[in-house]
Amino acid sequence: MSKKAIFYHAGCPVCVAAEDSVARALDSSRYDVEIVHLGTDKARIPEAEAVGVKSIPALVLEGAPFHINFGAHLSDLK
Amino acid sequence: MSKKAIFYHAGCPVCVAAEDSVARALDSSRYDVEIVHLGTDKARIPEAEAVGVKSIPALVLEGAPFHINFGAHLSDLK
């Protein structure tokens, strides 16, 4: 069964670089990778906050948040 | 041919979490993943600095640095 990976971003240049490199480097045979744009899908901001995401881009692997470089604070997207 | 991925760390708890999750989630069929402990292998600090690594843990994918959460500044390891 695939593990869950969620990549949260907001379309910023730092986000795009992280998506193109880190998110795409994940092993898709082991991870079900979902890409979520929090700038256009603001309804999912609370779910990101709930697992500890503070800024984007961020990769959440099985519920654990990993902030990748820095694009924007989550609070800036509201 | 495999692409090069280097995960730099220094054994800190944040580093270990990132290694166990992010570094191991990479697709090993596409990436040759090298793990480098800069605390014990200080000779490789200049190489990390040269590609833009500022703090660890950091993942360098084909020469592009991605800082993952924050464990320590590279300067703290010297």
N, CA and C atoms of all chains as a GROMACS GRO file, in nm:
protein
  468
    1MET      N    1   0.085  -0.120   0.000
    1MET     CA    2   0.000   0.000   0.000
    1MET      C    3   0.088   0.123   0.000
    2SER      N    4   0.052   0.221  -0.083
    2SER     CA    5   0.133   0.343  -0.090
    2SER      C    6   0.119   0.426   0.036
    3LYS      N    7   0.230   0.489   0.073
    3LYS     CA    8   0.229   0.584   0.183
    3LYS      C    9   0.185   0.718   0.127
    4LYS      N   10   0.134   0.801   0.215
    4LYS     CA   11   0.081   0.929   0.170
    4LYS      C   12   0.186   1.040   0.178
    5ALA      N   13   0.204   1.112   0.069
    5ALA     CA   14   0.291   1.230   0.066
    5ALA      C   15   0.210   1.346   0.010
    6ILE      N   16   0.212   1.458   0.080
    6ILE     CA   17   0.142   1.577   0.030
    6ILE      C   18   0.242   1.690   0.018
    7PHE      N   19   0.251   1.749  -0.100
    7PHE     CA   20   0.339   1.863  -0.122
    7PHE      C   21   0.252   1.988  -0.127
    8TYR      N   22   0.270   2.077  -0.029
    8TYR     CA   23   0.193   2.201  -0.023
    8TYR      C   24   0.276   2.314  -0.082
    9HIS      N   25   0.216   2.392  -0.167
    9HIS     CA   26   0.288   2.505  -0.226
    9HIS      C   27   0.189   2.617  -0.256
   10ALA      N   28   0.241   2.726  -0.315
   10ALA     CA   29   0.152   2.835  -0.353
   10ALA      C   30   0.198   2.900  -0.483
   11GLY      N   31   0.266   2.821  -0.565
   11GLY     CA   32   0.304   2.870  -0.696
   11GLY      C   33   0.424   2.963  -0.701
   12CYS      N   34   0.487   2.988  -0.586
   12CYS     CA   35   0.602   3.079  -0.583
   12CYS      C   36   0.723   3.013  -0.650
   13PRO      N   37   0.821   3.092  -0.693
   13PRO     CA   38   0.939   3.033  -0.758
   13PRO      C   39   1.009   2.928  -0.672
   14VAL      N   40   1.022   2.955  -0.543
   14VAL     CA   41   1.085   2.858  -0.453
   14VAL      C   42   1.002   2.729  -0.449
   15CYS      N   43   0.869   2.746  -0.453
   15CYS     CA   44   0.779   2.630  -0.453
   15CYS      C   45   0.796   2.547  -0.579
   16VAL      N   46   0.801   2.614  -0.693
   16VAL     CA   47   0.811   2.545  -0.821
   16VAL      C   48   0.941   2.465  -0.829
   17ALA      N   49   1.049   2.526  -0.781
   17ALA     CA   50   1.178   2.457  -0.782
   17ALA      C   51   1.172   2.332  -0.694
   18ALA      N   52   1.111   2.345  -0.578
   18ALA     CA   53   1.101   2.231  -0.486
   18ALA      C   54   1.011   2.123  -0.543
   19GLU      N   55   0.904   2.164  -0.609
   19GLU     CA   56   0.814   2.065  -0.668
   19GLU      C   57   0.885   1.991  -0.781
   20ASP      N   58   0.952   2.066  -0.868
   20ASP     CA   59   1.019   2.004  -0.982
   20ASP      C   60   1.130   1.909  -0.939
   21SER      N   61   1.195   1.940  -0.827
   21SER     CA   62   1.306   1.856  -0.784
   21SER      C   63   1.267   1.756  -0.677
   22VAL      N   64   1.231   1.807  -0.559
   22VAL     CA   65   1.209   1.717  -0.445
   22VAL      C   66   1.082   1.633  -0.462
   23ALA      N   67   0.971   1.698  -0.492
   23ALA     CA   68   0.845   1.623  -0.501
   23ALA      C   69   0.852   1.517  -0.612
   24ARG      N   70   0.916   1.553  -0.723
   24ARG     CA   71   0.924   1.458  -0.834
   24ARG      C   72   1.030   1.350  -0.813
   25ALA      N   73   1.117   1.370  -0.714
   25ALA     CA   74   1.222   1.270  -0.687
   25ALA      C   75   1.171   1.159  -0.596
   26LEU      N   76   1.051   1.177  -0.540
   26LEU     CA   77   0.997   1.074  -0.450
   26LEU      C   78   0.966   0.947  -0.529
   27ASP      N   79   0.976   0.838  -0.460
   27ASP     CA   80   0.950   0.708  -0.521
   27ASP      C   81   0.799   0.686  -0.531
   28SER      N   82   0.747   0.701  -0.652
   28SER     CA   83   0.602   0.692  -0.670
   28SER      C   84   0.549   0.550  -0.656
   29SER      N   85   0.640   0.452  -0.650
   29SER     CA   86   0.594   0.315  -0.629
   29SER      C   87   0.565   0.292  -0.480
   30ARG      N   88   0.622   0.379  -0.395
   30ARG     CA   89   0.599   0.366  -0.250
   30ARG      C   90   0.513   0.479  -0.194
   31TYR      N   91   0.512   0.594  -0.265
   31TYR     CA   92   0.437   0.709  -0.215
   31TYR      C   93   0.330   0.755  -0.313
   32ASP      N   94   0.214   0.781  -0.259
   32ASP     CA   95   0.107   0.843  -0.334
   32ASP      C   96   0.124   0.993  -0.312
   33VAL      N   97   0.177   1.063  -0.413
   33VAL     CA   98   0.213   1.204  -0.398
   33VAL      C   99   0.100   1.296  -0.446
   34GLU      N  100   0.050   1.376  -0.355
   34GLU     CA  101  -0.054   1.473  -0.389
   34GLU      C  102   0.006   1.613  -0.384
   35ILE      N  103  -0.024   1.694  -0.485
   35ILE     CA  104   0.026   1.832  -0.489
   35ILE      C  105  -0.092   1.925  -0.459
   36VAL      N  106  -0.076   2.009  -0.356
   36VAL     CA  107  -0.186   2.098  -0.316
   36VAL      C  108  -0.139   2.244  -0.324
   37HIS      N  109  -0.210   2.325  -0.401
   37HIS     CA  110  -0.181   2.468  -0.415
   37HIS      C  111  -0.267   2.543  -0.312
   38LEU      N  112  -0.205   2.585  -0.204
   38LEU     CA  113  -0.281   2.649  -0.097
   38LEU      C  114  -0.324   2.792  -0.131
   39GLY      N  115  -0.264   2.848  -0.236
   39GLY     CA  116  -0.306   2.982  -0.278
   39GLY      C  117  -0.444   2.977  -0.342
   40THR      N  118  -0.472   2.869  -0.417
   40THR     CA  119  -0.601   2.857  -0.485
   40THR      C  120  -0.696   2.764  -0.409
   41ASP      N  121  -0.640   2.683  -0.320
   41ASP     CA  122  -0.722   2.588  -0.244
   41ASP      C  123  -0.710   2.619  -0.095
   42LYS      N  124  -0.755   2.739  -0.060
   42LYS     CA  125  -0.737   2.788   0.078
   42LYS      C  126  -0.812   2.704   0.181
   43ALA      N  127  -0.911   2.630   0.136
   43ALA     CA  128  -0.988   2.547   0.228
   43ALA      C  129  -0.902   2.439   0.292
   44ARG      N  130  -0.785   2.412   0.231
   44ARG     CA  131  -0.700   2.306   0.286
   44ARG      C  132  -0.590   2.361   0.377
   45ILE      N  133  -0.588   2.493   0.396
   45ILE     CA  134  -0.487   2.551   0.487
   45ILE      C  135  -0.499   2.494   0.630
   46PRO      N  136  -0.621   2.483   0.684
   46PRO     CA  137  -0.632   2.429   0.821
   46PRO      C  138  -0.574   2.288   0.835
   47GLU      N  139  -0.593   2.206   0.734
   47GLU     CA  140  -0.539   2.069   0.738
   47GLU      C  141  -0.387   2.071   0.740
   48ALA      N  142  -0.327   2.164   0.664
   48ALA     CA  143  -0.180   2.177   0.664
   48ALA      C  144  -0.132   2.226   0.802
   49GLU      N  145  -0.201   2.326   0.854
   49GLU     CA  146  -0.166   2.379   0.986
   49GLU      C  147  -0.176   2.271   1.093
   50ALA      N  148  -0.276   2.186   1.080
   50ALA     CA  149  -0.300   2.084   1.182
   50ALA      C  150  -0.185   1.984   1.194
   51VAL      N  151  -0.111   1.961   1.085
   51VAL     CA  152   0.001   1.868   1.094
   51VAL      C  153   0.134   1.941   1.117
   52GLY      N  154   0.125   2.074   1.135
   52GLY     CA  155   0.246   2.148   1.173
   52GLY      C  156   0.314   2.224   1.062
   53VAL      N  157   0.250   2.236   0.946
   53VAL     CA  158   0.309   2.315   0.837
   53VAL      C  159   0.303   2.464   0.874
   54LYS      N  160   0.419   2.530   0.868
   54LYS     CA  161   0.429   2.672   0.905
   54LYS      C  162   0.451   2.759   0.782
   55SER      N  163   0.516   2.702   0.681
   55SER     CA  164   0.549   2.778   0.561
   55SER      C  165   0.546   2.685   0.441
   56ILE      N  166   0.543   2.745   0.324
   56ILE     CA  167   0.548   2.665   0.202
   56ILE      C  168   0.672   2.705   0.123
   57PRO      N  169   0.728   2.617   0.041
   57PRO     CA  170   0.683   2.480   0.016
   57PRO      C  171   0.711   2.388   0.135
   58ALA      N  172   0.623   2.290   0.151
   58ALA     CA  173   0.639   2.191   0.256
   58ALA      C  174   0.594   2.055   0.205
   59LEU      N  175   0.665   1.955   0.250
   59LEU     CA  176   0.632   1.817   0.213
   59LEU      C  177   0.589   1.745   0.340
   60VAL      N  178   0.471   1.686   0.338
   60VAL     CA  179   0.423   1.611   0.453
   60VAL      C  180   0.426   1.462   0.418
   61LEU      N  181   0.512   1.390   0.489
   61LEU     CA  182   0.526   1.246   0.465
   61LEU      C  183   0.463   1.171   0.581
   62GLU      N  184   0.357   1.100   0.552
   62GLU     CA  185   0.284   1.024   0.654
   62GLU      C  186   0.258   1.110   0.778
   63GLY      N  187   0.218   1.234   0.755
   63GLY     CA  188   0.178   1.322   0.864
   63GLY      C  189   0.289   1.405   0.927
   64ALA      N  190   0.414   1.382   0.885
   64ALA     CA  191   0.527   1.459   0.941
   64ALA      C  192   0.566   1.571   0.844
   65PRO      N  193   0.567   1.698   0.892
   65PRO     CA  194   0.595   1.810   0.803
   65PRO      C  195   0.745   1.836   0.784
   66PHE      N  196   0.784   1.856   0.659
   66PHE     CA  197   0.922   1.895   0.627
   66PHE      C  198   0.916   2.020   0.541
   67HIS      N  199   0.965   2.130   0.600
   67HIS     CA  200   0.966   2.257   0.528
   67HIS      C  201   1.088   2.259   0.437
   68ILE      N  202   1.068   2.292   0.313
   68ILE     CA  203   1.177   2.289   0.214
   68ILE      C  204   1.208   2.432   0.170
   69ASN      N  205   1.328   2.477   0.202
   69ASN     CA  206   1.364   2.616   0.178
   69ASN      C  207   1.251   2.705   0.231
   70PHE      N  208   1.235   2.825   0.179
   70PHE     CA  209   1.129   2.911   0.231
   70PHE      C  210   1.068   2.995   0.120
   71GLY      N  211   0.938   2.983   0.102
   71GLY     CA  212   0.869   3.063   0.003
   71GLY      C  213   0.781   3.168   0.069
   72ALA      N  214   0.692   3.125   0.158
   72ALA     CA  215   0.601   3.216   0.226
   72ALA      C  216   0.546   3.149   0.352
   73HIS      N  217   0.510   3.233   0.448
   73HIS     CA  218   0.444   3.180   0.567
   73HIS      C  219   0.301   3.141   0.530
   74LEU      N  220   0.251   3.040   0.599
   74LEU     CA  221   0.113   2.998   0.575
   74LEU      C  222   0.017   3.114   0.604
   75SER      N  223   0.051   3.192   0.703
   75SER     CA  224  -0.036   3.304   0.741
   75SER      C  225  -0.047   3.409   0.630
   76ASP      N  226   0.053   3.415   0.542
   76ASP     CA  227   0.050   3.511   0.431
   76ASP      C  228  -0.049   3.469   0.322
   77LEU      N  229  -0.094   3.345   0.327
   77LEU     CA  230  -0.183   3.294   0.222
   77LEU      C  231  -0.330   3.314   0.254
   78LYS      N  232  -0.357   3.355   0.379
   78LYS     CA  233  -0.499   3.365   0.420
   78LYS      C  234  -0.565   3.494   0.372
   79MET      N  235   2.098   0.663  -1.657
   79MET     CA  236   2.200   0.696  -1.557
   79MET      C  237   2.133   0.763  -1.438
   80SER      N  238   2.177   0.724  -1.320
   80SER     CA  239   2.117   0.783  -1.201
   80SER      C  240   2.158   0.928  -1.182
   81LYS      N  241   2.066   1.006  -1.131
   81LYS     CA  242   2.095   1.144  -1.096
   81LYS      C  243   2.156   1.145  -0.956
   82LYS      N  244   2.229   1.249  -0.927
   82LYS     CA  245   2.299   1.255  -0.799
   82LYS      C  246   2.217   1.330  -0.693
   83ALA      N  247   2.201   1.265  -0.578
   83ALA     CA  248   2.136   1.329  -0.463
   83ALA      C  249   2.230   1.314  -0.344
   84ILE      N  250   2.255   1.426  -0.275
   84ILE     CA  251   2.339   1.419  -0.155
   84ILE      C  252   2.260   1.476  -0.038
   85PHE      N  253   2.250   1.398   0.067
   85PHE     CA  254   2.181   1.442   0.188
   85PHE      C  255   2.288   1.475   0.292
   86TYR      N  256   2.297   1.604   0.327
   86TYR     CA  257   2.394   1.648   0.427
   86TYR      C  258   2.326   1.660   0.563
   87HIS      N  259   2.391   1.607   0.663
   87HIS     CA  260   2.334   1.615   0.798
   87HIS      C  261   2.447   1.618   0.900
   88ALA      N  262   2.410   1.623   1.027
   88ALA     CA  263   2.513   1.621   1.132
   88ALA      C  264   2.464   1.541   1.253
   89GLY      N  265   2.375   1.447   1.227
   89GLY     CA  266   2.332   1.359   1.335
   89GLY      C  267   2.231   1.416   1.433
   90CYS      N  268   2.187   1.539   1.409
   90CYS     CA  269   2.090   1.602   1.501
   90CYS      C  270   1.953   1.534   1.486
   91PRO      N  271   1.866   1.549   1.586
   91PRO     CA  272   1.734   1.486   1.578
   91PRO      C  273   1.655   1.529   1.453
   92VAL      N  274   1.663   1.658   1.419
   92VAL     CA  275   1.593   1.706   1.299
   92VAL      C  276   1.650   1.639   1.175
   93CYS      N  277   1.785   1.621   1.177
   93CYS     CA  278   1.851   1.555   1.064
   93CYS      C  279   1.806   1.411   1.049
   94VAL      N  280   1.801   1.340   1.160
   94VAL     CA  281   1.764   1.198   1.157
   94VAL      C  282   1.622   1.180   1.106
   95ALA      N  283   1.533   1.268   1.150
   95ALA     CA  284   1.394   1.261   1.104
   95ALA      C  285   1.386   1.284   0.954
   96ALA      N  286   1.462   1.382   0.905
   96ALA     CA  287   1.461   1.413   0.762
   96ALA      C  288   1.523   1.300   0.681
   97GLU      N  289   1.629   1.241   0.735
   97GLU     CA  290   1.693   1.129   0.665
   97GLU      C  291   1.598   1.010   0.657
   98ASP      N  292   1.537   0.978   0.771
   98ASP     CA  293   1.448   0.862   0.775
   98ASP      C  294   1.327   0.879   0.684
   99SER      N  295   1.281   1.002   0.668
   99SER     CA  296   1.162   1.024   0.586
   99SER      C  297   1.193   1.070   0.445
  100VAL      N  298   1.249   1.189   0.433
  100VAL     CA  299   1.268   1.248   0.300
  100VAL      C  300   1.374   1.174   0.218
  101ALA      N  301   1.494   1.156   0.277
  101ALA     CA  302   1.602   1.093   0.200
  101ALA      C  303   1.564   0.951   0.157
  102ARG      N  304   1.496   0.879   0.246
  102ARG     CA  305   1.458   0.742   0.212
  102ARG      C  306   1.339   0.733   0.119
  103ALA      N  307   1.267   0.845   0.102
  103ALA     CA  308   1.150   0.845   0.014
  103ALA      C  309   1.189   0.868  -0.131
  104LEU      N  310   1.316   0.904  -0.154
  104LEU     CA  311   1.361   0.930  -0.291
  104LEU      C  312   1.361   0.801  -0.371
  105ASP      N  313   1.339   0.817  -0.499
  105ASP     CA  314   1.334   0.702  -0.589
  105ASP      C  315   1.477   0.657  -0.620
  106SER      N  316   1.518   0.547  -0.558
  106SER     CA  317   1.657   0.501  -0.574
  106SER      C  318   1.684   0.443  -0.713
  107SER      N  319   1.579   0.422  -0.790
  107SER     CA  320   1.602   0.375  -0.927
  107SER      C  321   1.642   0.492  -1.017
  108ARG      N  322   1.611   0.613  -0.972
  108ARG     CA  323   1.646   0.732  -1.052
  108ARG      C  324   1.756   0.814  -0.988
  109TYR      N  325   1.772   0.801  -0.855
  109TYR     CA  326   1.871   0.881  -0.783
  109TYR      C  327   1.973   0.795  -0.709
  110ASP      N  328   2.097   0.835  -0.723
  110ASP     CA  329   2.204   0.776  -0.646
  110ASP      C  330   2.216   0.863  -0.521
  111VAL      N  331   2.166   0.812  -0.408
  111VAL     CA  332   2.158   0.893  -0.286
  111VAL      C  333   2.279   0.870  -0.196
  112GLU      N  334   2.352   0.975  -0.170
  112GLU     CA  335   2.468   0.968  -0.080
  112GLU      C  336   2.433   1.044   0.048
  113ILE      N  337   2.467   0.984   0.162
  113ILE     CA  338   2.442   1.048   0.292
  113ILE      C  339   2.576   1.095   0.347
  114VAL      N  340   2.588   1.223   0.377
  114VAL     CA  341   2.714   1.278   0.426
  114VAL      C  342   2.695   1.342   0.563
  115HIS      N  343   2.771   1.296   0.661
  115HIS     CA  344   2.765   1.350   0.797
  115HIS      C  345   2.874   1.456   0.809
  116LEU      N  346   2.832   1.583   0.805
  116LEU     CA  347   2.929   1.692   0.805
  116LEU      C  348   2.993   1.715   0.942
  117GLY      N  349   2.935   1.656   1.045
  117GLY     CA  350   2.996   1.669   1.177
  117GLY      C  351   3.122   1.585   1.187
  118THR      N  352   3.120   1.468   1.123
  118THR     CA  353   3.237   1.380   1.128
  118THR      C  354   3.322   1.391   1.001
  119ASP      N  355   3.262   1.445   0.895
  119ASP     CA  356   3.334   1.457   0.768
  119ASP      C  357   3.343   1.605   0.729
  120LYS      N  358   3.413   1.678   0.815
  120LYS     CA  359   3.420   1.824   0.798
  120LYS      C  360   3.489   1.866   0.669
  121ALA      N  361   3.569   1.778   0.613
  121ALA     CA  362   3.639   1.810   0.489
  121ALA      C  363   3.542   1.836   0.374
  122ARG      N  364   3.417   1.790   0.391
  122ARG     CA  365   3.320   1.809   0.282
  122ARG      C  366   3.232   1.932   0.300
  123ILE      N  367   3.255   2.007   0.411
  123ILE     CA  368   3.178   2.130   0.432
  123ILE      C  369   3.195   2.229   0.316
  124PRO      N  370   3.319   2.252   0.268
  124PRO     CA  371   3.335   2.348   0.157
  124PRO      C  372   3.256   2.310   0.032
  125GLU      N  373   3.247   2.181   0.003
  125GLU     CA  374   3.171   2.135  -0.114
  125GLU      C  375   3.021   2.166  -0.096
  126ALA      N  376   2.972   2.150   0.027
  126ALA     CA  377   2.831   2.181   0.054
  126ALA      C  378   2.808   2.331   0.042
  127GLU      N  379   2.898   2.409   0.099
  127GLU     CA  380   2.887   2.555   0.090
  127GLU      C  381   2.889   2.601  -0.055
  128ALA      N  382   2.970   2.536  -0.135
  128ALA     CA  383   2.988   2.578  -0.275
  128ALA      C  384   2.858   2.567  -0.356
  129VAL      N  385   2.771   2.473  -0.319
  129VAL     CA  386   2.644   2.461  -0.393
  129VAL      C  387   2.531   2.537  -0.324
  130GLY      N  388   2.565   2.609  -0.215
  130GLY     CA  389   2.464   2.695  -0.153
  130GLY      C  390   2.399   2.641  -0.027
  131VAL      N  391   2.451   2.532   0.029
  131VAL     CA  392   2.395   2.480   0.153
  131VAL      C  393   2.431   2.575   0.267
  132LYS      N  394   2.329   2.619   0.341
  132LYS     CA  395   2.348   2.714   0.451
  132LYS      C  396   2.330   2.646   0.586
  133SER      N  397   2.245   2.544   0.588
  133SER     CA  398   2.214   2.476   0.715
  133SER      C  399   2.186   2.330   0.685
  134ILE      N  400   2.188   2.250   0.789
  134ILE     CA  401   2.156   2.109   0.774
  134ILE      C  402   2.033   2.079   0.860
  135PRO      N  403   1.953   1.978   0.826
  135PRO     CA  404   1.971   1.890   0.711
  135PRO      C  405   1.940   1.960   0.578
  136ALA      N  406   2.012   1.917   0.474
  136ALA     CA  407   1.988   1.971   0.341
  136ALA      C  408   2.001   1.859   0.239
  137LEU      N  409   1.919   1.869   0.137
  137LEU     CA  410   1.922   1.771   0.029
  137LEU      C  411   1.965   1.845  -0.098
  138VAL      N  412   2.070   1.797  -0.162
  138VAL     CA  413   2.117   1.859  -0.286
  138VAL      C  414   2.083   1.764  -0.401
  139LEU      N  415   1.994   1.812  -0.487
  139LEU     CA  416   1.952   1.731  -0.603
  139LEU      C  417   2.013   1.790  -0.728
  140GLU      N  418   2.102   1.716  -0.790
  140GLU     CA  419   2.170   1.761  -0.911
  140GLU      C  420   2.225   1.903  -0.894
  141GLY      N  421   2.284   1.928  -0.778
  141GLY     CA  422   2.350   2.056  -0.755
  141GLY      C  423   2.263   2.166  -0.697
  142ALA      N  424   2.132   2.142  -0.684
  142ALA     CA  425   2.043   2.244  -0.629
  142ALA      C  426   2.013   2.213  -0.482
  143PRO      N  427   2.040   2.309  -0.391
  143PRO     CA  428   2.022   2.283  -0.248
  143PRO      C  429   1.879   2.304  -0.200
  144PHE      N  430   1.829   2.210  -0.121
  144PHE     CA  431   1.699   2.222  -0.058
  144PHE      C  432   1.716   2.200   0.092
  145HIS      N  433   1.696   2.307   0.169
  145HIS     CA  434   1.710   2.298   0.314
  145HIS      C  435   1.581   2.240   0.369
  146ILE      N  436   1.593   2.139   0.453
  146ILE     CA  437   1.475   2.070   0.506
  146ILE      C  438   1.464   2.098   0.656
  147ASN      N  439   1.358   2.168   0.694
  147ASN     CA  440   1.346   2.212   0.833
  147ASN      C  441   1.477   2.277   0.875
  148PHE      N  442   1.508   2.278   1.004
  148PHE     CA  443   1.634   2.342   1.045
  148PHE      C  444   1.695   2.270   1.163
  149GLY      N  445   1.819   2.226   1.145
  149GLY     CA  446   1.891   2.161   1.255
  149GLY      C  447   2.002   2.248   1.307
  150ALA      N  448   2.091   2.292   1.219
  150ALA     CA  449   2.204   2.376   1.259
  150ALA      C  450   2.259   2.449   1.138
  151HIS      N  451   2.321   2.564   1.164
  151HIS     CA  452   2.389   2.635   1.057
  151HIS      C  453   2.517   2.561   1.022
  152LEU      N  454   2.556   2.569   0.896
  152LEU     CA  455   2.680   2.506   0.854
  152LEU      C  456   2.798   2.563   0.934
  153SER      N  457   2.792   2.691   0.962
  153SER     CA  458   2.901   2.757   1.035
  153SER      C  459   2.916   2.700   1.177
  154ASP      N  460   2.811   2.644   1.232
  154ASP     CA  461   2.818   2.584   1.367
  154ASP      C  462   2.894   2.452   1.367
  155LEU      N  463   2.918   2.397   1.250
  155LEU     CA  464   2.984   2.266   1.242
  155LEU      C  465   3.135   2.276   1.228
  156LYS      N  466   3.183   2.399   1.208
  156LYS     CA  467   3.327   2.415   1.182
  156LYS      C  468   3.408   2.413   1.311
   0.00000   0.00000   0.00000
